[in-house]
Amino acid sequence: MTSTFAIESAQVRTTQETRAATPALDSKALYFALLDNPAEHVEGARAYLRAQIEATRAEPDELPEAPWQLPGWIQGRSEAVGLSYREYLAARKNGAPRRYFSNKSHALYFLKGAAPTKLVDGAWLYGVLSRWENPDYHPLIKTYLEELGDGVPDKNHVTLYRRLLAAHGCEHWEGLSDEYFVQGAIQLALAYCADEFLPEVVGFNLGYEQLPLHLLITSYELNELGIDPYYFTLHVTVDNAGSGHAHKAVQAVRTLAAQSSDPAAFWRRVLDGYRLNDLGACTTSIIGSFDLEAELVEIFTAKAAIGKNMHSDYCRVAGRSVNDWLSEPADIPAFLKAMEDAGWIQRGEPVENSRFWRLIQGERAEMFGVFSAYEQEVLRDWITSTRDDIKTSRTGRVLSHRARQRTLDKLNQQGERSGYPERGLIRRRTAGTGGDSELIQLEERVAGAAGKSEAMSMLARLMSPSVHHTAIGLMATRMYSKLLDA
């Protein structure tokens, strides 16, 4: 029987092949330009959106024919996702392997590949903040505020994802290819062109806030591999069709379409925005593109650019110095094979049995710090696997993230009971403590504003995709949220 993952991957490939004839746009450059200096790149963002919308118009529509049919459509979709997830859980209980992640490095590869999108989470709604005086836009504004965690660091989606990347050494994602930046560039372009592309913003939001099956499976398998799934489980709860973002998205579409001078034209543009969700790298395509050995070769190739002149000549592998091996990127696969043949790497055994691993991890590791946590995980999985494992394995169990967290919580509680609370393994500080003068000045400026409109505009500028996850952005979000409801 063909797996759901295989079907999803085939659909992704078909979509990508359909769009192959469309000239590639520099999504990556626009992405960083809109983060760094959006005012100077609004026209480029408009042109980018027009081109991307045109590229999707050949795609089939999956939405119903009219906005009034959306509640039933979403309910049916939600039920179908729930049933598919139940089938997945039943299969796993009966011994089926993981559907998505072959090992931990595979999961971390996905986290890194999704970073350009996740680190601008919610950005497409930034442009509606200025419409706060119209209650009809409050469902969209409330969604944006919740993406920002209402100004609470532990709930801000970008902050959560940044922490997740840092915890596993996956911060270096800027070198990803253009395809990985398409979704993020679309979201940022919508953020700064919302007045001109409002129906498309509404449609994109409708698509993005639906609960997909891959989100449920990803959360389950990340936890299973010992990776904190909270960022993903948070989206499972907030995107629900009953009262969450999916519900608010439908509410906004129906209200704003009905108010439009041409509801049919508005709905057609909603469809355009909805289809924008299908562009660029997505969860299943990122997962499906993982090749453990190819990723290791890429890591070694990047290290070789600096390391090719850093090794002494006394150490030789297969008759060649390490510097010589590293001087030619094309020789990296042969270098890895030579180390394996020479016994420096013992494939299929615990990493501690490999001399090369002991060079990067151990009491006197000469190469300590050369490889990041993510790079070490890739190397670990490659060493401990066999070539057959790489091709077929999606099995293997480690202590889940939640199980490890329960253990840490118990240790913290024991430390506090022993009278030494400072020895707790997890300590948290409230953001904004310490008398930060910038935050105090913000309070003073808002208090001195000529009126609510000026205060809201002032705060909205600090809630942009580039700033909202900083200390002052988080404070601005909290203040904006209070004033909105005042």
Secondary structure, DSSP 8 states (H G I E B T S, - for coil): ---HHHHHHHHHHHHHHHGGGS----HHHHHHHHHH-GGGGHHHHHHHHHHHHHHHTTS---S-SSGGGHHHHHHHHHHHHHHHHHHHHHHHHTT---SS-SSHHHHHHHHHHTHHHHTTTTGGGGGGGGGTTSGGGHHHHHHHHHHTGGG-TTT-HHHHHHHHHHHTT----TTS-GGGGHHHHHHHHHHHSTTTSHHHHHHHHHHHTS--HHHHHHHHHHHHTT---HHHHHHHHHT-TTTSHHHHHHHHHHHHHHHSSSHHHHHHHHHHHHHGGGSS--HHHHHHT--HHHHHHHHHHHHHHHHTTSS-TT-EETTEEHHHHHT-GGGHHHHHHHHHHTTSS-TTS-GGG-HHHHHHSSTT-TTTTSS-HHHHHHHHHHHHS-HHHHHH--------HHHHHHHHHHHHHHHHHTT-GGG-S-----TTTTT-HHHHHHHHHHHT-SSHHHHHHHHHHTTSTTTTTSHHHHHHHHHHHHHHH-
